[in-house]
Amino acid sequence: MSLMVNVGYLRMEEVPGIPRLAATRAAKTALPLLGRPTCMAIPAALAVGVASSLGCIGNRAYTDVADDQFYAVIAGKDLTSVVAEMGTITSANAALTDYHKGRRATLASA
């Protein structure tokens, strides 16, 4: 956890809000990934800030969105703060990529 905080991937104030399993076994959870219709992602994002949608067939027919893509919808009121964090997120992801690739190489050679 400290590495993720140190590189800016997470903030300590975010940690209490991270969902975790109550036990060390698999549990059913509700995913905030919407199905159809795609347009419901807009009011969902307005209600909670961000929503994801797999996209309905009608949307895919008109937009040519590929089957391996989905939508992430950000409420306009939250867009400025999301964009402001993009540099930190990109930098943190690069640092964590290096860390995990190094760890993977270490584990593979063990």
Backbone as CSV, one residue per row, in Angstrom:
resi,resn,N_x,N_y,N_z,CA_x,CA_y,CA_z,C_x,C_y,C_z
1,MET,0.828,-1.186,0.000,0.000,0.000,0.000,0.877,1.255,0.000
2,SER,1.967,1.233,0.761,2.798,2.434,0.857,3.417,2.798,-0.486
3,LEU,3.808,1.814,-1.296,4.353,2.116,-2.620,3.312,2.853,-3.446
4,MET,2.082,2.370,-3.420,1.020,3.003,-4.207,0.760,4.436,-3.745
5,VAL,0.866,4.687,-2.466,0.688,6.044,-1.938,1.893,6.899,-2.300
6,ASN,3.095,6.357,-2.156,4.322,7.124,-2.420,4.437,7.582,-3.868
7,VAL,3.966,6.766,-4.819,4.066,7.164,-6.227,2.847,7.941,-6.698
8,GLY,1.878,8.165,-5.810,0.709,8.960,-6.165,-0.415,8.175,-6.802
9,TYR,-0.320,6.847,-6.792,-1.366,6.004,-7.365,-2.635,6.067,-6.517
10,LEU,-2.454,6.121,-5.205,-3.548,6.261,-4.244,-3.219,7.355,-3.261
11,ARG,-4.241,7.922,-2.641,-4.065,8.828,-1.516,-4.546,8.090,-0.275
12,MET,-3.925,8.348,0.858,-4.307,7.664,2.089,-5.786,7.871,2.409
13,GLU,-6.336,9.043,2.074,-7.746,9.279,2.371,-8.672,8.429,1.498
14,GLU,-8.144,7.855,0.403,-8.944,6.976,-0.440,-9.006,5.542,0.107
15,VAL,-8.009,5.155,0.884,-7.885,3.773,1.341,-9.121,3.254,2.074
16,PRO,-9.700,4.018,3.012,-10.886,3.479,3.690,-12.057,3.194,2.747
17,GLY,-12.111,3.852,1.602,-13.211,3.650,0.667,-12.982,2.536,-0.341
18,ILE,-11.817,1.889,-0.294,-11.527,0.804,-1.233,-12.298,-0.446,-0.802
19,PRO,-13.122,-0.994,-1.689,-13.854,-2.210,-1.329,-12.896,-3.365,-1.045
20,ARG,-13.205,-4.150,-0.038,-12.409,-5.320,0.284,-13.316,-6.471,0.678
21,LEU,-12.791,-7.652,0.529,-13.546,-8.834,0.911,-13.625,-8.927,2.424
22,ALA,-14.771,-9.317,2.921,-14.936,-9.495,4.366,-14.168,-10.721,4.843
23,ALA,-13.958,-11.670,3.949,-13.221,-12.887,4.291,-12.199,-13.151,3.187
24,THR,-11.363,-14.133,3.387,-10.314,-14.417,2.400,-10.780,-15.375,1.315
25,ARG,-12.091,-15.511,1.121,-12.610,-16.347,0.043,-13.413,-15.469,-0.906
26,ALA,-13.702,-16.005,-2.076,-14.427,-15.245,-3.094,-15.819,-14.875,-2.585
27,ALA,-16.267,-13.702,-2.977,-17.591,-13.236,-2.558,-18.284,-12.583,-3.751
28,LYS,-19.602,-12.636,-3.760,-20.365,-11.960,-4.808,-20.373,-10.470,-4.525
29,THR,-20.103,-9.685,-5.546,-20.197,-8.234,-5.414,-20.938,-7.680,-6.619
30,ALA,-21.574,-6.563,-6.423,-22.247,-5.892,-7.531,-21.229,-5.028,-8.253
31,LEU,-21.106,-5.202,-9.547,-20.165,-4.420,-10.330,-20.846,-3.159,-10.852
32,PRO,-20.174,-2.033,-10.797,-20.766,-0.799,-11.315,-20.585,-0.679,-12.826
33,LEU,-20.755,-1.795,-13.544,-20.637,-1.816,-14.995,-22.030,-2.037,-15.564
34,LEU,-22.513,-1.039,-16.300,-23.886,-1.084,-16.805,-23.962,-1.824,-18.125
35,GLY,-25.094,-2.406,-18.383,-25.329,-3.110,-19.642,-26.092,-2.246,-20.611
36,ARG,-27.324,-2.586,-20.848,-28.112,-1.842,-21.812,-29.236,-1.094,-21.123
37,PRO,-29.713,-0.018,-21.615,-29.194,0.735,-22.757,-27.996,1.600,-22.363
38,THR,-27.189,1.916,-23.335,-25.981,2.711,-23.091,-26.316,4.070,-22.496
39,CYS,-27.411,4.675,-22.924,-27.751,6.028,-22.484,-28.006,6.124,-20.984
40,MET,-28.231,5.010,-20.305,-28.426,5.090,-18.852,-27.128,5.425,-18.130
41,ALA,-25.999,5.329,-18.824,-24.723,5.690,-18.209,-24.663,7.189,-17.906
42,ILE,-25.381,7.988,-18.674,-25.357,9.439,-18.455,-26.004,9.809,-17.119
43,PRO,-27.253,9.410,-16.859,-27.810,9.749,-15.543,-27.077,9.049,-14.397
44,ALA,-26.517,7.861,-14.651,-25.748,7.181,-13.603,-24.505,7.990,-13.251
45,ALA,-23.813,8.504,-14.253,-22.628,9.328,-14.001,-23.001,10.631,-13.317
46,LEU,-24.112,11.207,-13.690,-24.563,12.428,-13.028,-24.864,12.174,-11.557
47,ALA,-25.341,10.974,-11.246,-25.681,10.640,-9.864,-24.455,10.324,-9.019
48,VAL,-23.464,9.654,-9.600,-22.328,9.187,-8.790,-20.971,9.697,-9.254
49,GLY,-20.908,10.418,-10.352,-19.643,10.985,-10.827,-19.052,10.258,-12.013
50,VAL,-19.014,8.920,-11.974,-18.438,8.126,-13.056,-19.269,6.864,-13.221
51,ALA,-19.485,6.454,-14.454,-20.179,5.201,-14.731,-19.523,4.538,-15.939
52,SER,-19.642,3.235,-16.009,-19.133,2.474,-17.145,-20.289,1.707,-17.772
53,SER,-20.239,1.570,-19.094,-21.291,0.843,-19.802,-20.667,-0.032,-20.873
54,LEU,-21.188,-1.250,-20.992,-20.729,-2.147,-22.050,-21.249,-1.722,-23.410
55,GLY,-22.282,-0.913,-23.433,-22.846,-0.425,-24.685,-23.875,-1.384,-25.249
56,CYS,-25.019,-0.851,-25.592,-26.084,-1.684,-26.159,-25.852,-1.871,-27.659
57,ILE,-26.578,-2.802,-28.239,-26.399,-3.108,-29.657,-26.772,-1.925,-30.550
58,GLY,-27.784,-1.158,-30.154,-28.151,0.016,-30.946,-27.012,1.023,-30.996
59,ASN,-26.420,1.301,-29.857,-25.290,2.226,-29.817,-24.142,1.701,-30.667
60,ARG,-23.858,0.438,-30.546,-22.737,-0.138,-31.296,-22.990,-0.119,-32.806
61,ALA,-24.241,-0.301,-33.199,-24.576,-0.280,-34.623,-24.343,1.093,-35.239
62,TYR,-24.647,2.151,-34.479,-24.506,3.508,-35.009,-23.117,4.100,-34.833
63,THR,-22.363,3.614,-33.882,-21.061,4.227,-33.590,-19.865,3.393,-34.013
64,ASP,-20.082,2.143,-34.390,-18.998,1.227,-34.747,-18.024,0.980,-33.587
65,VAL,-18.499,1.124,-32.341,-17.669,0.776,-31.188,-17.449,-0.735,-31.238
66,ALA,-16.205,-1.150,-31.120,-15.856,-2.567,-31.235,-16.327,-3.365,-30.022
67,ASP,-16.451,-4.663,-30.198,-16.898,-5.545,-29.121,-15.938,-5.576,-27.940
68,ASP,-14.688,-5.219,-28.149,-13.719,-5.250,-27.051,-13.525,-3.871,-26.402
69,GLN,-14.469,-2.960,-26.626,-14.415,-1.626,-26.039,-15.677,-1.366,-25.224
70,PHE,-15.567,-0.437,-24.269,-16.733,-0.023,-23.494,-16.621,1.455,-23.207
71,TYR,-17.647,2.013,-22.607,-17.706,3.439,-22.319,-17.401,3.715,-20.855
72,ALA,-16.665,4.773,-20.615,-16.509,5.344,-19.280,-17.092,6.747,-19.379
73,VAL,-18.074,7.043,-18.550,-18.776,8.320,-18.606,-18.455,9.096,-17.333
74,ILE,-17.979,10.322,-17.507,-17.613,11.175,-16.377,-18.552,12.370,-16.370
75,ALA,-19.141,12.650,-15.224,-20.013,13.817,-15.101,-19.194,15.077,-15.364
76,GLY,-19.757,15.997,-16.107,-19.055,17.230,-16.449,-18.520,17.976,-15.240
77,LYS,-19.280,17.977,-14.134,-18.845,18.683,-12.924,-17.583,18.067,-12.327
78,ASP,-17.290,16.805,-12.663,-16.117,16.112,-12.131,-14.959,16.063,-13.120
79,LEU,-15.199,16.480,-14.352,-14.197,16.348,-15.399,-12.909,17.113,-15.107
80,THR,-13.020,18.335,-14.608,-11.826,19.136,-14.325,-10.919,18.445,-13.316
81,SER,-11.498,17.892,-12.256,-10.671,17.224,-11.253,-10.072,15.928,-11.790
82,VAL,-10.792,15.216,-12.650,-10.246,13.994,-13.250,-9.073,14.343,-14.163
83,VAL,-9.241,15.338,-15.008,-8.168,15.763,-15.911,-6.959,16.264,-15.116
84,ALA,-7.212,16.972,-14.023,-6.116,17.490,-13.199,-5.259,16.371,-12.607
85,GLU,-5.849,15.211,-12.408,-5.120,14.071,-11.824,-4.448,13.187,-12.864
86,MET,-4.663,13.432,-14.138,-4.136,12.547,-15.174,-2.612,12.428,-15.148
87,GLY,-1.902,13.509,-14.918,-0.441,13.451,-14.847,0.026,12.565,-13.708
88,THR,-0.587,12.722,-12.554,-0.246,11.905,-11.390,-0.555,10.441,-11.656
89,ILE,-1.716,10.173,-12.235,-2.118,8.797,-12.525,-1.158,8.153,-13.524
90,THR,-0.798,8.880,-14.571,0.114,8.360,-15.588,1.485,8.064,-14.988
91,SER,1.992,8.978,-14.195,3.288,8.790,-13.544,3.259,7.613,-12.577
92,ALA,2.194,7.528,-11.785,2.063,6.420,-10.830,1.973,5.086,-11.550
93,ASN,1.211,5.030,-12.636,1.102,3.783,-13.399,2.452,3.372,-13.981
94,ALA,3.246,4.333,-14.441,4.571,4.013,-14.973,5.463,3.443,-13.873
95,ALA,5.437,4.058,-12.691,6.244,3.571,-11.568,5.805,2.173,-11.139
96,LEU,4.512,1.954,-11.071,4.009,0.637,-10.671,4.263,-0.418,-11.743
97,THR,4.249,-0.027,-13.007,4.584,-0.961,-14.082,6.017,-1.450,-13.921
98,ASP,6.935,-0.519,-13.694,8.341,-0.889,-13.481,8.481,-1.813,-12.275
99,TYR,7.808,-1.478,-11.176,7.883,-2.281,-9.957,7.390,-3.706,-10.213
100,HIS,6.209,-3.819,-10.823,5.613,-5.138,-11.018,6.354,-5.971,-12.058
101,LYS,6.900,-5.337,-13.091,7.706,-6.081,-14.066,8.970,-6.621,-13.399
102,GLY,9.580,-5.804,-12.550,10.761,-6.255,-11.816,10.425,-7.390,-10.867
103,ARG,9.313,-7.262,-10.182,8.883,-8.314,-9.251,8.544,-9.597,-9.998
104,ARG,7.914,-9.459,-11.147,7.582,-10.645,-11.942,8.851,-11.360,-12.386
105,ALA,9.850,-10.600,-12.814,11.116,-11.207,-13.232,11.781,-11.918,-12.057
106,THR,11.718,-11.304,-10.872,12.296,-11.919,-9.673,11.575,-13.212,-9.332
107,LEU,10.261,-13.196,-9.391,9.484,-14.396,-9.082,9.725,-15.510,-10.110
108,ALA,9.878,-15.130,-11.363,10.106,-16.123,-12.417,11.457,-16.809,-12.273
109,SER,12.438,-16.092,-11.745,13.777,-16.669,-11.605,13.963,-17.408,-10.279
110,ALA,12.976,-17.332,-9.419,13.097,-17.994,-8.104,12.841,-19.477,-8.175
